[in-house]
Amino acid sequence: DTGVSQDPRHKITKRGQNVTFRCDPISEHNRLYWYRQTLGQGPEFLTYFQNEAQLEKSRLLSDRFSAERPKGSFSTLEIQRTEQGDSAMYLCASSSGGSNEKLFFGSGTQLSVL
Amino acid sequence: KQEVTQIPAALSVPEGENLVLNCSFTDSAIYNLQWFRQDPGKGLTSLLLIQSSQREQTSGRLNASLDKSSGRSTLYIAASQPGDSATYLCAVETNSGYSTLTFGKGTMLLVSP
């Protein structure tokens, strides 16, 4: 069990550029979540995958955001035409599912949009 | 809309003290409540999960209680240590099938030697 891995750890980009983040969940986990956390706030739910199916999306996930989980393994989160308001820590979590599941979080990708 | 509030926002105590962190939520129709720990620049580590039918959970020096009807939870840390210094986050789940957690802003704890 190597834990949830996220890449890159830090990303600095200019407004208007596209960025993509990757999350590698714990290998046997079939559920994967993306959350976003801004400074001084708690994380906010963005989206959820059960295997390769994206089953829930928050209204926070505007049409500039897209997430995929091909083959039900790793996941990518892409932000198109970044805005300064997108600056945040993007956290990925995975679980083996079931009711009252325990989530395992990665260390996050810190995005700064200049 | 569910809202989660944590008090205090920050807490500084000397090593060895027992302390209580508070969490309140506006909608009592929750499925479970969880406490997480977050170290600076890191992800979250799950500490305790209390199901809606439970009143408390314990893990080592940590004890979390839940009063669903009043919308309150407390996290009790016994004999605090400098290694306990971190931000503690409370989160509630209102879905029964998966974890679209609603988090509070956290309590930043500093335990001095």
Interface residues (C-beta under 8 A of the other chain):
Chain A: V4 R31 Y33 Y35 G40 Q41 G42 P43 E44 F45 Y48 Q50 L55 E56 S58 L91 A93 S95 G97 S99 N100 E101 K102 L103 F104 F105 G106 S107 G108 Q110
Chain B: V4 Y31 N32 G41 K42 G43 L44 T45 S46 L49 Q51 L89 A91 S96 G97 Y98 S99 T100 L101 T102 F103 G104 K105 G106
